Amino acid sequence: MREATPPPGVRRLIPYAVEGIGPRPQRPPHRGLPSSSLTLVVATDSPLLCSYSYAEWARQEGVRHDVCIGGFHTRPVYLQRPDREEGVQVEVHPLAARRLLGVPAAALSELTHDGEDVLGSRIRALHSRVASAHPRDRAELVAAGLASAAGRHERVPGPRREVVGAWRLLERSGGRMRVADVASEVGVTPRHLSTLCRAELGIGTKELADLLRFEAAHSALRKVVRRASGPRPDGLRLADLAHDHGYADHAHLDAAYRRYAGTSPTNWIAEEFRNIQAWPPVHGGDSPA
């Protein structure tokens, strides 16, 4: 496989090919969970069918994208699991959205966006090149396309320094640093910082902290599940996980999961274990959305 060199602001760029095992009705949804990255997917086999609720997913309804850009969202997207999926998944830092996509993350207000609506007609040509290329060359082609987009937006002003500083502090603390302390560190009032964050990201400082905390807890839970030999991982205590990531108790963590994942952590574990058994995972993520 050729080495892809993505432009700055791209956290990961991963070609994927996954195959379904077992009857489709028995496959759970592929949940695109909220995260601290924007996700861009170039689907090379067939369009992604993205549903915005579990009921919509169950009816096989939603929006289809050949190139899908997931907004900086705080609720899950549900994807169908076809017999085969191929493509390239890209994780973009939200503070790099202006440079790579030409708009701030706050402008991506929907759960998913069609790539052409954001990046223009050039994305159709890129999708065609990637879809017709050998799988080992696809990541390199997507990286080149994103580098070209970054070149077109090189004069676009970057995010405010206060927002960049707040992001770094909250990310370093796993979302656990007090918002008032973050604002003090970057030299503005909490209210003004939240206004700046909302203008750049579409969510305020408190919402960003909550999302980063959930992401840190979910990453820890996912590591345990991936090491497990059964749907009830040995040694896992959700109360301990909650405490380690600043939640008051198991119920507090459960509420965060229902908000961001649309289900409880125990149900997510059961679904994810089935996913691991039935599907080779997309490297490092819950879903391409």
C-alpha positions in Angstrom: 0.0 0.0 0.0 1.3 3.4 -0.9 2.0 5.9 1.9 -0.5 8.8 1.8 0.8 12.1 3.1 -2.3 14.1 4.2 -2.2 17.9 4.6 -2.0 19.5 8.1 -5.3 19.2 9.9 -6.0 15.7 8.8 -5.7 13.5 11.9 -6.1 10.1 10.1 -6.7 8.9 6.6 -7.7 5.2 6.4 -8.7 3.1 3.4 -11.2 0.4 4.4 -12.9 -2.7 3.1 -15.3 -4.6 5.3 -17.7 -7.5 4.5 -20.9 -8.4 6.2 -21.3 -11.8 7.8 -24.7 -13.3 8.4 -28.2 -12.2 7.3 -28.7 -8.4 7.0 -31.7 -8.3 9.4 -29.4 -9.6 12.2 -26.8 -6.9 11.7 -27.0 -4.1 14.2 -26.7 -0.5 12.9 -23.3 1.0 12.4 -23.4 4.0 14.8 -21.5 7.1 13.8 -20.8 8.5 17.3 -20.0 12.1 18.0 -16.3 12.8 18.3 -13.8 15.6 18.3 -13.2 15.1 14.6 -15.1 15.9 11.4 -15.4 12.8 9.3 -15.1 12.7 5.5 -15.8 9.4 3.7 -15.3 8.7 0.0 -17.5 5.6 -0.5 -16.2 3.7 -3.6 -18.6 0.8 -3.8 -22.0 2.3 -3.2 -23.3 5.5 -1.5 -23.5 5.6 2.3 -27.1 5.5 3.6 -27.1 7.7 6.6 -30.2 7.7 8.9 -30.7 10.3 11.6 -32.7 8.1 14.0 -32.9 4.4 14.9 -36.5 4.3 13.6 -35.4 5.8 10.2 -32.5 3.2 10.1 -35.0 0.4 10.8 -37.1 1.5 7.8 -33.9 1.8 5.7 -34.6 5.5 5.1 -32.2 8.4 5.1 -29.8 10.3 2.8 -27.3 8.9 0.5 -23.8 10.2 -0.1 -21.0 9.1 -2.4 -18.8 11.6 -0.5 -20.1 12.2 3.0 -18.9 14.9 5.4 -20.1 14.4 8.9 -20.8 17.6 10.8 -19.5 18.4 14.3 -22.5 16.7 15.8 -23.6 15.7 19.3 -25.9 12.8 18.4 -25.4 9.6 16.6 -25.8 8.8 12.9 -27.1 5.3 12.0 -25.6 3.6 8.9 -26.8 0.5 7.1 -24.5 -2.5 6.9 -24.5 -3.8 3.3 -22.7 -6.9 2.2 -19.6 -5.0 1.4 -18.2 -1.5 2.0 -15.1 0.0 0.5 -13.7 3.5 0.5 -11.5 6.0 2.4 -12.3 7.5 5.7 -10.7 10.8 6.8 -10.7 12.4 10.2 -10.3 16.2 10.0 -9.6 18.4 13.0 -12.6 20.8 13.3 -10.2 23.8 13.7 -8.8 22.9 10.3 -12.2 23.0 8.6 -11.7 26.5 7.2 -8.4 25.5 5.5 -9.5 22.1 4.2 -13.1 22.6 3.5 -13.4 26.3 3.1 -15.9 26.8 5.9 -15.8 26.7 9.7 -17.1 23.6 11.4 -20.0 25.7 12.6 -21.2 25.9 9.0 -21.6 22.1 8.9 -24.8 22.3 10.9 -26.4 19.0 9.6 -25.5 15.6 10.8 -24.2 14.8 7.4 -23.5 16.8 4.3 -23.0 15.8 0.7 -19.4 16.4 -0.3 -20.3 18.3 -3.4 -22.4 20.8 -1.4 -19.4 21.7 0.7 -16.4 21.2 -1.7 -18.1 21.9 -5.1 -18.1 20.0 -8.3 -14.4 19.0 -8.1 -15.4 16.3 -5.6 -17.2 14.4 -8.3 -14.0 14.0 -10.3 -12.1 13.0 -7.2 -14.7 10.4 -6.3 -14.5 9.0 -9.8 -10.7 8.8 -9.7 -10.7 7.1 -6.2 -13.5 4.6 -7.1 -11.7 3.5 -10.3 -8.2 3.3 -8.7 -6.6 0.2 -7.2 -7.4 0.0 -3.4 -3.7 0.6 -2.5 -3.8 4.0 -4.3 -7.0 5.4 -3.0 -5.7 7.0 0.2 -3.0 8.7 -1.7 -5.5 10.1 -4.2 -7.8 11.4 -1.4 -4.8 13.0 0.4 -3.8 14.8 -2.9 -7.4 16.0 -3.3 -7.5 17.4 0.2 -4.1 19.1 -0.3 -5.4 20.7 -3.4 -8.5 22.0 -1.5 -6.2 23.4 1.2 -4.2 25.2 -1.4 -7.4 26.9 -2.7 -8.2 28.1 0.8 -4.8 29.1 2.0 -5.8 32.7 2.5 -8.9 31.9 4.6 -8.4 33.3 8.1 -7.8 30.7 10.8 -9.8 30.3 14.0 -9.4 32.7 16.8 -6.5 32.1 19.2 -8.8 32.0 22.2 -10.7 29.1 20.6 -7.5 27.2 19.7 -6.2 27.7 23.3 -9.5 26.5 24.8 -9.5 23.4 22.6 -6.0 22.5 23.6 -6.7 22.9 27.3 -10.0 20.9 27.2 -8.5 18.2 25.0 -5.5 17.8 27.3 -7.8 17.4 30.4 -10.2 15.0 28.7 -12.9 17.6 29.0 -12.6 17.8 32.7 -11.1 21.3 33.1 -13.5 23.8 34.5 -14.8 26.2 31.8 -14.2 29.2 34.0 -10.5 28.2 34.4 -10.2 27.6 30.6 -11.6 31.1 30.0 -9.2 32.6 32.5 -6.3 30.9 30.9 -7.1 32.2 27.4 -7.9 35.7 28.7 -11.6 36.2 28.1 -14.8 35.8 30.1 -16.6 32.4 30.1 -19.5 33.9 28.2 -17.4 35.5 25.5 -15.3 32.3 25.1 -18.5 30.3 24.6 -19.7 32.8 22.0 -16.4 32.4 20.1 -16.5 28.6 20.3 -20.1 28.5 19.0 -19.2 30.8 16.1 -16.3 28.5 15.1 -17.6 25.0 16.1 -21.3 25.3 16.4 -21.3 24.4 20.1 -20.4 26.3 23.2 -17.5 25.7 25.5 -19.5 23.6 28.0 -20.8 21.4 25.2 -17.3 21.0 23.8 -16.0 19.9 27.3 -18.9 17.4 27.6 -18.1 16.0 24.2 -14.4 15.6 24.9 -15.1 13.9 28.2 -17.5 11.5 26.6 -15.0 10.7 23.9 -12.3 10.0 26.4 -14.6 7.7 28.4 -15.8 5.9 25.2 -12.3 5.4 24.0 -11.4 3.7 27.2 -14.5 1.5 27.0 -13.9 0.6 23.4 -10.4 -0.6 24.2 -11.8 -3.0 26.9 -14.4 -4.3 24.5 -11.9 -4.9 21.7 -9.8 -7.0 24.1 -12.8 -8.9 25.4 -13.5 -12.6 24.5 -17.2 -12.2 25.2 -20.0 -9.5 25.3 -19.4 -9.0 29.0 -15.8 -7.9 29.4 -14.1 -9.3 32.5 -13.0 -6.7 35.0 -15.1 -3.9 33.5 -16.9 -1.8 36.1 -18.9 1.0 34.5 -18.9 2.9 37.9 -15.1 2.9 37.9 -15.0 4.1 34.2 -17.4 6.9 35.2 -15.3 7.9 38.1 -12.1 7.9 36.1 -13.5 10.3 33.6 -15.2 12.7 35.9 -18.8 11.4 35.9 -20.6 11.5 39.2 -21.7 7.8 39.0 -22.8 5.1 36.6 -26.1 6.8 36.0 -24.3 10.0 34.9 -22.2 8.0 32.4 -25.4 6.2 31.3 -27.1 9.5 30.6 -24.1 10.7 28.5 -24.2 7.5 26.4 -27.9 8.0 25.8 -27.3 11.5 24.7 -24.3 10.9 22.4 -24.8 7.2 21.3 -28.6 6.9 21.5 -28.3 3.8 23.8 -26.8 2.7 27.1 -23.2 1.7 27.5 -24.2 -1.9 28.2 -26.3 -2.1 25.1 -23.5 -0.5 23.1 -21.1 -3.1 24.4 -23.5 -5.9 23.3 -23.9 -4.3 19.8 -20.2 -3.6 19.4 -19.2 -7.1 20.4 -21.6 -8.4 17.6 -20.0 -5.9 15.2 -16.5 -7.1 16.1 -17.5 -10.8 15.6 -19.3 -10.2 12.3 -17.4 -7.4 10.7 -13.7 -6.5 10.5 -13.6 -3.1 12.2 -12.8 0.1 10.3 -9.4 1.0 11.9 -9.8 2.9 15.1 -13.4 4.1 14.8 -17.0 3.2 15.4 -18.2 4.1 11.9 -17.5 6.0 8.8 -19.7 9.0 9.5 
